[in-house]
Amino acid sequence: QVQLVESGGGLVQAGGSLRLSCAASGRTFRSYAMGWFRQAPGKEREFVAAISWGGGNTYYADSVKGRFTISRENAKNIVYLQMNSLKPEDTAVYYCAAYAYSGSYISTLAAKYDYWGQGTQVTVSS
């Protein structure tokens, strides 16, 4: 079992930055692949970024590539999403998610992830 709690969301102007954090409970955190997803009003939940258990492999949605960076600190049970050059279209509720996997390939499908946080709101004003 893994419990996830996101923090760091808020209101920011276009071009600004935010760093989201996801604190995970459980001693086997390092055995989980981690991902960030987002859902805007009236839209389906979409993949944003994911990172392998050891942090060696990362994947990004094309819409955030070059602007967002996912990282993790296994010693602290925390995953981060650094978001730079934010755009109004990045406005959404951002969710942290996890699934038990110690391989190098990481899924970008929400259905693959077993554990989810409650979400944190990110609003980017124009």
N, CA and C atoms as an extended XYZ file, in Angstrom:
378
Properties=species:S:1:pos:R:3:atomname:S:1:resname:S:1:resid:I:1 pbc="F F F"
N         0.833       -1.194        0.000 N   GLN     1
C         0.000        0.000        0.000 CA  GLN     1
C         0.870        1.247        0.000 C   GLN     1
N         0.475        2.199       -0.808 N   VAL     2
C         1.167        3.486       -0.880 CA  VAL     2
C         0.130        4.589       -0.784 C   VAL     2
N         0.383        5.547        0.051 N   GLN     3
C        -0.478        6.731        0.130 CA  GLN     3
C         0.304        7.923       -0.398 C   GLN     3
N        -0.358        8.729       -1.211 N   LEU     4
C         0.306        9.843       -1.889 CA  LEU     4
C        -0.388       11.150       -1.529 C   LEU     4
N         0.408       12.172       -1.228 N   VAL     5
C        -0.129       13.479       -0.895 CA  VAL     5
C         0.629       14.536       -1.696 C   VAL     5
N        -0.095       15.249       -2.556 N   GLU     6
C         0.514       16.295       -3.368 CA  GLU     6
C         0.471       17.641       -2.644 C   GLU     6
N         1.386       18.508       -3.002 N   SER     7
C         1.406       19.870       -2.506 CA  SER     7
C         2.153       20.738       -3.519 C   SER     7
N         2.024       22.062       -3.345 N   GLY     8
C         2.775       22.982       -4.177 CA  GLY     8
C         1.991       23.664       -5.270 C   GLY     8
N         0.724       23.308       -5.417 N   GLY     9
C        -0.081       23.976       -6.430 CA  GLY     9
C        -0.395       25.403       -6.031 C   GLY     9
N        -0.986       26.141       -6.961 N   GLY    10
C        -1.352       27.520       -6.675 CA  GLY    10
C        -1.641       28.292       -7.930 C   GLY    10
N        -1.699       29.612       -7.773 N   LEU    11
C        -1.976       30.534       -8.875 CA  LEU    11
C        -0.669       31.202       -9.303 C   LEU    11
N        -0.384       31.189      -10.588 N   VAL    12
C         0.846       31.784      -11.100 CA  VAL    12
C         0.550       32.434      -12.446 C   VAL    12
N         1.300       33.468      -12.773 N   GLN    13
C         1.124       34.126      -14.061 CA  GLN    13
C         1.819       33.319      -15.157 C   GLN    13
N         1.336       33.490      -16.363 N   ALA    14
C         1.968       32.832      -17.504 CA  ALA    14
C         3.449       33.188      -17.553 C   ALA    14
N         4.276       32.174      -17.840 N   GLY    15
C         5.711       32.359      -17.851 CA  GLY    15
C         6.372       32.055      -16.520 C   GLY    15
N         5.578       31.909      -15.482 N   GLY    16
C         6.105       31.636      -14.158 CA  GLY    16
C         6.406       30.165      -13.925 C   GLY    16
N         6.776       29.852      -12.693 N   SER    17
C         7.181       28.487      -12.334 CA  SER    17
C         6.502       28.043      -11.043 C   SER    17
N         6.330       26.745      -10.932 N   LEU    18
C         5.858       26.111       -9.709 CA  LEU    18
C         6.569       24.771       -9.569 C   LEU    18
N         6.741       24.327       -8.334 N   ARG    19
C         7.259       22.988       -8.107 CA  ARG    19
C         6.243       22.208       -7.278 C   ARG    19
N         5.743       21.138       -7.847 N   LEU    20
C         4.840       20.254       -7.131 CA  LEU    20
C         5.639       19.161       -6.432 C   LEU    20
N         5.148       18.775       -5.266 N   SER    21
C         5.756       17.677       -4.520 CA  SER    21
C         4.711       16.607       -4.263 C   SER    21
N         5.171       15.376       -4.195 N   CYS    22
C         4.295       14.253       -3.884 CA  CYS    22
C         4.997       13.422       -2.821 C   CYS    22
N         4.456       13.438       -1.621 N   ALA    23
C         5.029       12.673       -0.518 CA  ALA    23
C         4.333       11.313       -0.446 C   ALA    23
N         5.136       10.268       -0.402 N   ALA    24
C         4.596        8.911       -0.393 CA  ALA    24
C         4.880        8.220        0.927 C   ALA    24
N         3.926        7.464        1.389 N   SER    25
C         4.137        6.636        2.575 CA  SER    25
C         4.545        5.246        2.130 C   SER    25
N         5.093        4.475        3.058 N   GLY    26
C         5.452        3.114        2.713 CA  GLY    26
C         6.953        2.931        2.567 C   GLY    26
N         7.438        1.787        3.003 N   ARG    27
C         8.867        1.528        2.994 CA  ARG    27
C         9.372        1.082        1.636 C   ARG    27
N         8.456        0.714        0.728 N   THR    28
C         8.885        0.180       -0.557 CA  THR    28
C         8.748        1.203       -1.682 C   THR    28
N         8.825        2.470       -1.337 N   PHE    29
C         8.667        3.550       -2.321 CA  PHE    29
C         9.600        3.376       -3.500 C   PHE    29
N        10.805        2.937       -3.245 N   ARG    30
C        11.784        2.819       -4.312 CA  ARG    30
C        11.410        1.716       -5.307 C   ARG    30
N        10.415        0.910       -4.999 N   SER    31
C         9.977       -0.159       -5.900 CA  SER    31
C         8.870        0.279       -6.843 C   SER    31
N         8.495        1.551       -6.782 N   TYR    32
C         7.365        2.049       -7.551 CA  TYR    32
C         7.802        3.004       -8.647 C   TYR    32
N         7.202        2.818       -9.821 N   ALA    33
C         7.285        3.840      -10.849 CA  ALA    33
C         6.293        4.935      -10.476 C   ALA    33
N         6.645        6.175      -10.744 N   MET    34
C         5.824        7.313      -10.345 CA  MET    34
C         5.463        8.159      -11.552 C   MET    34
N         4.266        8.721      -11.494 N   GLY    35
C         3.837        9.559      -12.599 CA  GLY    35
C         3.053       10.764      -12.129 C   GLY    35
N         2.979       11.750      -13.000 N   TRP    36
C         2.114       12.918      -12.788 CA  TRP    36
C         1.115       12.958      -13.948 C   TRP    36
N        -0.142       13.181      -13.584 N   PHE    37
C        -1.212       13.347      -14.550 CA  PHE    37
C        -1.933       14.640      -14.225 C   PHE    37
N        -2.736       15.114      -15.168 N   ARG    38
C        -3.521       16.314      -14.900 CA  ARG    38
C        -4.876       16.207      -15.563 C   ARG    38
N        -5.821       16.948      -14.996 N   GLN    39
C        -7.171       16.969      -15.546 CA  GLN    39
C        -7.720       18.373      -15.486 C   GLN    39
N        -8.024       18.907      -16.645 N   ALA    40
C        -8.628       20.231      -16.753 CA  ALA    40
C       -10.144       20.073      -16.780 C   ALA    40
N       -10.887       21.128      -16.421 N   PRO    41
C       -12.346       21.047      -16.423 CA  PRO    41
C       -12.895       20.633      -17.784 C   PRO    41
N       -13.760       19.634      -17.778 N   GLY    42
C       -14.377       19.181      -19.015 CA  GLY    42
C       -13.503       18.324      -19.888 C   GLY    42
N       -12.306       17.984      -19.401 N   LYS    43
C       -11.387       17.172      -20.210 CA  LYS    43
C       -11.036       15.888      -19.474 C   LYS    43
N       -10.517       14.931      -20.213 N   GLU    44
C       -10.089       13.677      -19.607 CA  GLU    44
C        -8.730       13.865      -18.927 C   GLU    44
N        -8.482       12.983      -17.982 N   ARG    45
C        -7.170       13.001      -17.320 CA  ARG    45
C        -6.097       12.630      -18.339 C   ARG    45
N        -4.987       13.382      -18.326 N   GLU    46
C        -3.932       13.133      -19.297 CA  GLU    46
C        -2.585       12.974      -18.614 C   GLU    46
N        -1.733       12.206      -19.264 N   PHE    47
C        -0.382       11.965      -18.780 CA  PHE    47
C         0.452       13.228      -18.911 C   PHE    47
N         1.298       13.470      -17.897 N   VAL    48
C         2.199       14.613      -17.924 CA  VAL    48
C         3.653       14.149      -17.936 C   VAL    48
N         4.029       13.342      -16.944 N   ALA    49
C         5.419       12.900      -16.831 CA  ALA    49
C         5.476       11.647      -15.966 C   ALA    49
N         6.535       10.862      -16.138 N   ALA    50
C         6.722        9.664      -15.322 CA  ALA    50
C         8.204        9.415      -15.129 C   ALA    50
N         8.528        8.679      -14.064 N   ILE    51
C         9.916        8.410      -13.724 CA  ILE    51
C        10.043        6.985      -13.199 C   ILE    51
N        11.106        6.323      -13.574 N   SER    52
C        11.328        4.949      -13.132 CA  SER    52
C        11.733        4.902      -11.663 C   SER    52
N        11.771        3.708      -11.099 N   TRP    53
C        12.009        3.538       -9.671 CA  TRP    53
C        13.328        4.169       -9.232 C   TRP    53
N        14.347        4.064      -10.058 N   GLY    54
C        15.648        4.605       -9.685 CA  GLY    54
C        15.903        6.002      -10.204 C   GLY    54
N        14.963        6.518      -10.995 N   GLY    55
C        15.119        7.864      -11.530 CA  GLY    55
C        15.901        7.936      -12.824 C   GLY    55
N        16.347        6.784      -13.324 N   GLY    56
C        17.175        6.800      -14.510 CA  GLY    56
C        16.430        7.026      -15.805 C   GLY    56
N        15.149        6.725      -15.808 N   ASN    57
C        14.329        6.904      -17.016 CA  ASN    57
C        13.175        7.835      -16.723 C   ASN    57
N        12.960        8.760      -17.634 N   THR    58
C        11.846        9.696      -17.509 CA  THR    58
C        11.120        9.803      -18.849 C   THR    58
N         9.832       10.084      -18.779 N   TYR    59
C         9.015       10.296      -19.969 CA  TYR    59
C         8.185       11.552      -19.759 C   TYR    59
N         7.930       12.249      -20.868 N   TYR    60
C         7.143       13.475      -20.796 CA  TYR    60
C         6.133       13.516      -21.937 C   TYR    60
N         5.002       14.116      -21.652 N   ALA    61
C         4.056       14.428      -22.722 CA  ALA    61
C         4.686       15.493      -23.618 C   ALA    61
N         4.372       15.440      -24.889 N   ASP    62
C         4.952       16.412      -25.825 CA  ASP    62
C         4.624       17.847      -25.419 C   ASP    62
N         3.460       18.040      -24.823 N   SER    63
C         3.017       19.385      -24.478 CA  SER    63
C         3.843       20.026      -23.361 C   SER    63
N         4.572       19.220      -22.603 N   VAL    64
C         5.353       19.781      -21.484 CA  VAL    64
C         6.853       19.559      -21.645 C   VAL    64
N         7.243       18.831      -22.674 N   LYS    65
C         8.652       18.508      -22.868 CA  LYS    65
C         9.467       19.792      -23.009 C   LYS    65
N        10.562       19.857      -22.272 N   GLY    66
C        11.415       21.035      -22.298 CA  GLY    66
C        11.024       22.096      -21.284 C   GLY    66
N         9.839       21.955      -20.695 N   ARG    67
C         9.373       22.937      -19.704 CA  ARG    67
C         9.245       22.317      -18.312 C   ARG    67
N         8.853       21.047      -18.253 N   PHE    68
C         8.648       20.363      -16.974 CA  PHE    68
C         9.762       19.344      -16.752 C   PHE    68
N        10.096       19.141      -15.471 N   THR    69
C        11.094       18.136      -15.106 CA  THR    69
C        10.588       17.331      -13.926 C   THR    69
N        10.587       16.009      -14.075 N   ILE    70
C        10.202       15.119      -12.978 CA  ILE    70
C        11.465       14.565      -12.341 C   ILE    70
N        11.455       14.457      -11.024 N   SER    71
C        12.592       13.887      -10.305 CA  SER    71
C        12.079       13.223       -9.041 C   SER    71
N        12.936       12.459       -8.389 N   ARG    72
C        12.533       11.787       -7.161 CA  ARG    72
C        13.711       11.665       -6.201 C   ARG    72
N        13.373       11.662       -4.925 N   GLU    73
C        14.345       11.410       -3.863 CA  GLU    73
C        13.847       10.213       -3.072 C   GLU    73
N        14.364        9.042       -3.366 N   ASN    74
C        13.874        7.833       -2.717 CA  ASN    74
C        14.153        7.832       -1.217 C   ASN    74
N        15.222        8.473       -0.803 N   ALA    75
C        15.542        8.509        0.625 CA  ALA    75
C        14.494        9.289        1.410 C   ALA    75
N        13.813       10.217        0.718 N   LYS    76
C        12.783       11.042        1.371 CA  LYS    76
C        11.372       10.641        0.958 C   LYS    76
N        11.244        9.670        0.091 N   ASN    77
C         9.922        9.246       -0.408 CA  ASN    77
C         9.165       10.406       -1.060 C   ASN    77
N         9.834       11.160       -1.898 N   ILE    78
C         9.220       12.336       -2.531 CA  ILE    78
C         9.495       12.322       -4.035 C   ILE    78
N         8.486       12.690       -4.785 N   VAL    79
C         8.604       12.933       -6.216 CA  VAL    79
C         8.258       14.392       -6.483 C   VAL    79
N         9.010       15.001       -7.384 N   TYR    80
C         8.797       16.412       -7.703 CA  TYR    80
C         8.399       16.580       -9.166 C   TYR    80
N         7.701       17.652       -9.422 N   LEU    81
C         7.446       18.084      -10.797 CA  LEU    81
C         7.756       19.573      -10.852 C   LEU    81
N         8.895       19.899      -11.428 N   GLN    82
C         9.271       21.299      -11.614 CA  GLN    82
C         8.649       21.776      -12.911 C   GLN    82
N         7.853       22.827      -12.817 N   MET    83
C         7.128       23.341      -13.985 CA  MET    83
C         7.585       24.761      -14.269 C   MET    83
N         8.210       24.957      -15.409 N   ASN    84
C         8.686       26.280      -15.832 CA  ASN    84
C         7.944       26.745      -17.074 C   ASN    84
N         8.038       28.024      -17.348 N   SER    85
C         7.403       28.613      -18.535 CA  SER    85
C         5.937       28.188      -18.637 C   SER    85
N         5.237       28.319      -17.541 N   LEU    86
C         3.847       27.860      -17.500 CA  LEU    86
C         2.957       28.663      -18.440 C   LEU    86
N         1.976       27.939      -18.983 N   LYS    87
C         1.022       28.528      -19.921 CA  LYS    87
C        -0.390       28.378      -19.361 C   LYS    87
N        -1.316       29.217      -19.791 N   PRO    88
C        -2.699       29.074      -19.317 CA  PRO    88
C        -3.262       27.671      -19.570 C   PRO    88
N        -2.857       27.034      -20.646 N   GLU    89
C        -3.348       25.693      -20.944 CA  GLU    89
C        -2.794       24.626      -20.001 C   GLU    89
N        -1.871       24.989      -19.133 N   ASP    90
C        -1.391       24.055      -18.113 CA  ASP    90
C        -2.317       24.027      -16.898 C   ASP    90
N        -3.297       24.908      -16.875 N   THR    91
C        -4.246       24.958      -15.768 CA  THR    91
C        -5.002       23.640      -15.657 C   THR    91
N        -4.947       23.032      -14.466 N   ALA    92
C        -5.577       21.731      -14.242 CA  ALA    92
C        -5.366       21.321      -12.795 C   ALA    92
N        -6.037       20.252      -12.405 N   VAL    93
C        -5.708       19.572      -11.158 CA  VAL    93
C        -4.636       18.545      -11.491 C   VAL    93
N        -3.545       18.594      -10.763 N   TYR    94
C        -2.419       17.693      -11.000 CA  TYR    94
C        -2.428       16.571       -9.964 C   TYR    94
N        -2.295       15.344      -10.462 N   TYR    95
C        -2.329       14.164       -9.615 CA  TYR    95
C        -1.004       13.409       -9.683 C   TYR    95
N        -0.576       12.957       -8.534 N   CYS    96
C         0.562       12.059       -8.427 CA  CYS    96
C         0.031       10.626       -8.421 C   CYS    96
N         0.749        9.714       -9.047 N   ALA    97
C         0.289        8.333       -9.123 CA  ALA    97
C         1.476        7.377       -9.068 C   ALA    97
N         1.205        6.129       -8.669 N   ALA    98
C         2.273        5.148       -8.513 CA  ALA    98
C         1.795        3.750       -8.882 C   ALA    98
N         2.720        2.929       -9.373 N   TYR    99
C         2.442        1.499       -9.516 CA  TYR    99
C         3.732        0.738       -9.281 C   TYR    99
N         3.582       -0.454       -8.738 N   ALA   100
C         4.737       -1.258       -8.363 CA  ALA   100
C         5.417       -1.806       -9.603 C   ALA   100
N         6.632       -1.338       -9.850 N   TYR   101
C         7.373       -1.766      -11.034 CA  TYR   101
C         8.819       -1.353      -10.887 C   TYR   101
N         9.725       -2.278      -11.035 N   SER   102
C        11.146       -1.979      -10.865 CA  SER   102
C        11.929       -2.099      -12.168 C   SER   102
N        11.225       -2.097      -13.287 N   GLY   103
C        11.900       -2.148      -14.569 CA  GLY   103
C        12.245       -0.777      -15.094 C   GLY   103
N        12.749       -0.716      -16.305 N   SER   104
C        13.178        0.554      -16.885 CA  SER   104
C        12.087        1.219      -17.714 C   SER   104
N        11.159        0.427      -18.277 N   TYR   105
C        10.070        1.025      -19.044 CA  TYR   105
C         9.003        1.535      -18.087 C   TYR   105
N         8.408        2.680      -18.407 N   ILE   106
C         7.381        3.253      -17.535 CA  ILE   106
C         6.130        3.482      -18.359 C   ILE   106
N         4.988        3.091      -17.810 N   SER   107
C         3.735        3.287      -18.515 CA  SER   107
C         3.280        4.740      -18.454 C   SER   107
N         2.659        5.189      -19.540 N   THR   108
C         2.048        6.523      -19.572 CA  THR   108
C         0.529        6.430      -19.491 C   THR   108
N         0.016        5.228      -19.253 N   LEU   109
C        -1.424        5.012      -19.193 CA  LEU   109
C        -1.912        5.110      -17.762 C   LEU   109
N        -2.932        5.932      -17.535 N   ALA   110
C        -3.472        6.121      -16.193 CA  ALA   110
C        -3.977        4.802      -15.601 C   ALA   110
N        -4.513        3.930      -16.445 N   ALA   111
C        -5.079        2.671      -15.961 CA  ALA   111
C        -4.034        1.756      -15.348 C   ALA   111
N        -2.771        1.987      -15.676 N   LYS   112
C        -1.697        1.142      -15.154 CA  LYS   112
C        -1.365        1.492      -13.701 C   LYS   112
N        -1.675        2.696      -13.297 N   TYR   113
C        -1.295        3.187      -11.977 CA  TYR   113
C        -2.326        2.777      -10.932 C   TYR   113
N        -1.836        2.214       -9.830 N   ASP   114
C        -2.711        1.669       -8.805 CA  ASP   114
C        -3.034        2.650       -7.687 C   ASP   114
N        -2.163        3.594       -7.449 N   TYR   115
C        -2.331        4.506       -6.314 CA  TYR   115
C        -2.315        5.952       -6.805 C   TYR   115
N        -3.213        6.750       -6.217 N   TRP   116
C        -3.388        8.137       -6.639 CA  TRP   116
C        -3.486        9.052       -5.433 C   TRP   116
N        -2.961       10.263       -5.598 N   GLY   117
C        -3.154       11.288       -4.602 CA  GLY   117
C        -4.474       11.993       -4.814 C   GLY   117
N        -4.734       12.975       -3.959 N   GLN   118
C        -6.021       13.691       -4.027 CA  GLN   118
C        -5.991       14.832       -5.035 C   GLN   118
N        -4.818       15.192       -5.489 N   GLY   119
C        -4.694       16.243       -6.495 CA  GLY   119
C        -4.396       17.601       -5.890 C   GLY   119
N        -3.743       18.445       -6.678 N   THR   120
C        -3.464       19.812       -6.282 CA  THR   120
C        -3.737       20.722       -7.479 C   THR   120
N        -4.415       21.852       -7.219 N   GLN   121
C        -4.844       22.740       -8.301 CA  GLN   121
C        -3.693       23.634       -8.745 C   GLN   121
N        -3.507       23.712      -10.033 N   VAL   122
C        -2.560       24.652      -10.644 CA  VAL   122
C        -3.357       25.546      -11.585 C   VAL   122
N        -3.266       26.851      -11.360 N   THR   123
C        -3.975       27.818      -12.203 CA  THR   123
C        -2.964       28.805      -12.762 C   THR   123
N        -2.927       28.917      -14.072 N   VAL   124
C        -2.003       29.824      -14.746 CA  VAL   124
C        -2.820       30.920      -15.410 C   VAL   124
N        -2.598       32.148      -14.980 N   SER   125
C        -3.337       33.278      -15.540 CA  SER   125
C        -2.582       33.890      -16.712 C   SER   125
N        -3.338       34.425      -17.643 N   SER   126
C        -2.707       35.021      -18.843 CA  SER   126
C        -2.423       36.495      -18.650 C   SER   126
